[in-house]
Amino acid sequence: MKPKNTTNTSTAEHDPRRIKFCTELIVITSNVKEELPPEEVREALDRHFRGDWGDLCKSDREQNEAALEHGDRRFFSAYHTQAGTRFWIITEWDRSITTVLLPADY
């Protein structure tokens, strides 16, 4: 007898590879284009859309999780390149636009 094909929904719901939200438009500042390796920006965007908020304190991560649940606030992530350059990714509350920027661009 063949075992039934079952899916563990609790595991699927918490899959770190699963995209948690989408955006309509991604904008990358000219400073990011000039200074950061594109593959590292792409990897950070993938992490951001999966809810891996990068180098944030516990309070900021919790605020992002609440914003995901309620849809009333923007999401903010912070990452570092392999060379140590800090950059941010911000998605607006309505998910219409996600911006990748350096702190100097803010």
Backbone as CSV, one residue per row, in Angstrom:
resi,resn,N_x,N_y,N_z,CA_x,CA_y,CA_z,C_x,C_y,C_z
1,MET,0.833,-1.173,0.000,0.000,0.000,0.000,0.883,1.243,0.000
2,LYS,0.545,2.171,-0.852,1.292,3.406,-0.997,0.860,4.405,0.082
3,PRO,1.808,5.095,0.761,1.411,6.090,1.761,0.724,7.280,1.096
4,LYS,-0.192,7.877,1.833,-0.888,9.054,1.318,0.087,10.219,1.216
5,ASN,-0.127,11.027,0.193,0.674,12.222,0.012,0.080,13.322,0.878
6,THR,0.738,13.649,1.976,0.215,14.658,2.895,1.164,15.830,2.969
7,THR,0.624,16.966,3.315,1.420,18.173,3.500,1.261,18.643,4.932
8,ASN,2.361,18.901,5.559,2.340,19.446,6.906,2.163,20.954,6.778
9,THR,0.949,21.454,6.995,0.677,22.871,6.775,1.440,23.757,7.732
10,SER,1.677,23.302,8.942,2.408,24.159,9.869,3.826,24.400,9.367
11,THR,4.449,23.399,8.752,5.774,23.576,8.189,5.708,24.477,6.962
12,ALA,4.708,24.265,6.092,4.579,25.075,4.882,4.342,26.537,5.218
13,GLU,3.561,26.803,6.250,3.252,28.184,6.618,4.468,28.912,7.169
14,HIS,5.430,28.208,7.708,6.608,28.825,8.309,7.864,28.573,7.485
15,ASP,7.682,28.223,6.233,8.801,27.968,5.344,9.560,29.269,5.094
16,PRO,10.843,29.356,5.473,11.590,30.601,5.307,11.813,30.968,3.844
17,ARG,11.548,30.041,2.922,11.702,30.336,1.494,10.435,30.921,0.897
18,ARG,9.346,30.917,1.652,8.044,31.361,1.160,7.960,32.893,1.156
19,ILE,7.488,33.453,0.063,7.301,34.894,-0.030,6.098,35.283,0.822
20,LYS,6.278,36.278,1.681,5.212,36.704,2.585,4.378,37.845,2.018
21,PHE,4.941,38.605,1.079,4.198,39.701,0.471,4.856,40.073,-0.854
22,CYS,4.120,40.797,-1.680,4.619,41.269,-2.968,4.510,42.784,-3.023
23,THR,5.130,43.353,-4.015,5.076,44.795,-4.229,4.789,45.053,-5.694
24,GLU,4.269,46.230,-5.984,3.974,46.570,-7.372,5.203,47.068,-8.123
25,LEU,6.101,47.769,-7.417,7.237,48.399,-8.065,8.445,48.357,-7.136
26,ILE,9.613,48.062,-7.700,10.871,48.113,-6.948,11.713,49.246,-7.516
27,VAL,12.154,50.132,-6.631,12.991,51.267,-7.014,14.333,51.118,-6.307
28,ILE,15.409,51.332,-7.057,16.755,51.267,-6.506,17.401,52.627,-6.751
29,THR,17.880,53.260,-5.700,18.476,54.586,-5.868,19.752,54.498,-6.700
30,SER,20.112,55.624,-7.280,21.327,55.653,-8.108,22.569,55.332,-7.284
31,ASN,22.602,55.745,-6.014,23.745,55.413,-5.159,23.873,53.906,-4.965
32,VAL,22.751,53.229,-4.764,22.782,51.773,-4.618,23.285,51.137,-5.912
33,LYS,22.782,51.600,-7.046,23.219,51.055,-8.346,24.719,51.212,-8.542
34,GLU,25.254,52.346,-8.103,26.673,52.634,-8.296,27.577,51.922,-7.296
35,GLU,27.072,51.724,-6.065,27.958,51.279,-4.991,27.810,49.822,-4.550
36,LEU,26.663,49.203,-4.799,26.440,47.859,-4.261,26.419,46.804,-5.355
37,PRO,26.942,45.625,-5.062,26.897,44.533,-6.034,25.438,44.111,-6.284
38,PRO,25.021,44.052,-7.552,23.627,43.720,-7.868,23.160,42.388,-7.274
39,GLU,24.033,41.393,-7.227,23.630,40.087,-6.694,23.336,40.166,-5.192
40,GLU,24.032,41.046,-4.487,23.773,41.204,-3.050,22.473,41.969,-2.810
41,VAL,22.164,42.911,-3.684,20.890,43.622,-3.597,19.743,42.656,-3.880
42,ARG,19.899,41.843,-4.905,18.871,40.848,-5.271,18.639,39.864,-4.123
43,GLU,19.712,39.400,-3.504,19.586,38.477,-2.375,18.858,39.146,-1.202
44,ALA,19.183,40.405,-0.935,18.514,41.121,0.152,17.027,41.315,-0.154
45,LEU,16.687,41.621,-1.399,15.275,41.742,-1.779,14.546,40.419,-1.555
46,ASP,15.165,39.316,-1.938,14.563,37.997,-1.702,14.312,37.791,-0.209
47,ARG,15.286,38.121,0.607,15.133,37.976,2.064,14.008,38.866,2.584
48,HIS,13.964,40.107,2.118,12.945,41.072,2.548,11.536,40.532,2.246
49,PHE,11.314,40.026,1.041,9.995,39.531,0.660,9.618,38.236,1.384
50,ARG,10.607,37.559,1.946,10.328,36.367,2.753,10.167,36.699,4.239
51,GLY,10.297,37.980,4.585,10.143,38.369,5.982,11.388,38.189,6.817
52,ASP,12.538,38.079,6.167,13.824,38.059,6.873,14.297,39.512,6.880
53,TRP,14.124,40.170,8.002,14.314,41.617,8.081,15.766,42.036,8.235
54,GLY,16.683,41.104,8.198,18.101,41.449,8.243,18.565,41.876,9.620
55,ASP,19.321,42.954,9.655,19.996,43.410,10.870,19.152,44.422,11.646
56,LEU,17.989,43.992,12.101,17.110,44.852,12.887,17.036,44.361,14.321
57,CYS,16.734,45.276,15.216,16.528,44.891,16.612,15.185,44.153,16.730
58,LYS,14.992,43.504,17.854,13.788,42.715,18.086,12.518,43.563,17.938
59,SER,12.533,44.754,18.479,11.362,45.642,18.421,10.984,45.985,16.977
60,ASP,11.975,46.309,16.145,11.701,46.628,14.738,11.182,45.404,13.982
61,ARG,11.745,44.220,14.272,11.252,42.993,13.632,9.797,42.744,14.014
62,GLU,9.468,42.940,15.290,8.088,42.747,15.752,7.138,43.739,15.091
63,GLN,7.590,44.983,14.902,6.751,45.966,14.211,6.501,45.556,12.762
64,ASN,7.514,45.010,12.101,7.328,44.522,10.732,6.315,43.385,10.698
65,GLU,6.418,42.457,11.647,5.477,41.330,11.684,4.052,41.823,11.915
66,ALA,3.878,42.817,12.778,2.550,43.387,13.011,2.037,44.076,11.747
67,ALA,2.912,44.758,11.033,2.522,45.420,9.786,2.090,44.393,8.742
68,LEU,2.766,43.246,8.703,2.356,42.173,7.792,0.948,41.692,8.107
69,GLU,0.684,41.542,9.383,-0.610,41.018,9.824,-1.740,42.017,9.598
70,HIS,-1.485,43.290,9.887,-2.549,44.293,9.853,-2.563,45.141,8.591
71,GLY,-1.454,45.190,7.847,-1.399,45.940,6.603,-1.506,47.443,6.758
72,ASP,-1.113,47.975,7.907,-1.299,49.405,8.154,0.001,50.197,8.305
73,ARG,1.152,49.538,8.148,2.444,50.211,8.290,3.417,49.692,7.236
74,ARG,4.453,50.460,7.025,5.466,50.019,6.066,6.397,48.993,6.702
75,PHE,7.146,48.287,5.854,8.138,47.303,6.296,9.519,47.894,6.065
76,PHE,10.408,47.618,6.979,11.757,48.145,6.901,12.741,47.015,7.171
77,SER,13.750,46.885,6.322,14.817,45.905,6.527,16.161,46.599,6.418
78,ALA,17.140,46.045,7.087,18.504,46.569,7.010,19.460,45.410,6.756
79,TYR,20.371,45.607,5.828,21.330,44.564,5.454,22.717,45.188,5.307
80,HIS,23.708,44.329,5.254,25.084,44.745,4.986,25.612,43.918,3.817
81,THR,26.363,44.567,2.942,27.033,43.825,1.885,28.206,43.065,2.494
82,GLN,28.798,42.194,1.716,29.975,41.470,2.191,31.116,42.422,2.521
83,ALA,31.131,43.580,1.870,32.169,44.582,2.143,31.832,45.442,3.357
84,GLY,30.632,45.249,3.923,30.267,45.964,5.135,29.408,47.203,4.945
85,THR,28.980,47.486,3.721,28.145,48.660,3.470,26.704,48.372,3.897
86,ARG,26.180,49.226,4.751,24.802,49.077,5.240,23.835,49.683,4.218
87,PHE,22.716,48.977,3.980,21.671,49.524,3.128,20.321,49.069,3.634
88,TRP,19.302,49.792,3.198,17.944,49.554,3.677,17.022,49.174,2.533
89,ILE,15.963,48.463,2.889,14.863,48.201,1.969,13.579,48.579,2.699
90,ILE,12.785,49.425,2.062,11.537,49.899,2.659,10.386,49.620,1.698
91,THR,9.347,48.958,2.201,8.119,48.746,1.429,7.023,49.577,2.068
92,GLU,6.354,50.379,1.255,5.285,51.241,1.765,4.117,50.409,2.285
93,TRP,3.323,50.992,3.173,2.249,50.290,3.877,1.273,49.603,2.921
94,ASP,1.018,50.222,1.760,0.060,49.636,0.810,0.736,48.689,-0.181
95,ARG,2.041,48.454,0.029,2.856,47.550,-0.784,2.997,48.003,-2.245
96,SER,2.720,49.269,-2.508,2.777,49.784,-3.876,4.207,49.953,-4.375
97,ILE,5.129,50.212,-3.469,6.510,50.459,-3.888,7.472,49.976,-2.809
98,THR,8.561,49.384,-3.269,9.658,48.971,-2.396,10.903,49.688,-2.881
99,THR,11.607,50.324,-1.966,12.797,51.105,-2.318,14.029,50.522,-1.645
100,VAL,15.081,50.373,-2.420,16.396,49.966,-1.900,17.253,51.232,-1.878
101,LEU,17.790,51.546,-0.702,18.530,52.791,-0.563,19.649,52.676,0.455
102,LEU,20.586,53.587,0.340,21.632,53.740,1.338,21.132,54.712,2.398
103,PRO,21.637,54.624,3.630,21.219,55.590,4.653,21.377,57.051,4.209
104,ALA,22.401,57.341,3.417,22.618,58.708,2.929,21.521,59.159,1.964
105,ASP,20.786,58.209,1.379,19.709,58.549,0.440,18.417,58.934,1.145
106,TYR,18.317,58.646,2.430,17.042,58.841,3.147,16.736,60.285,3.400
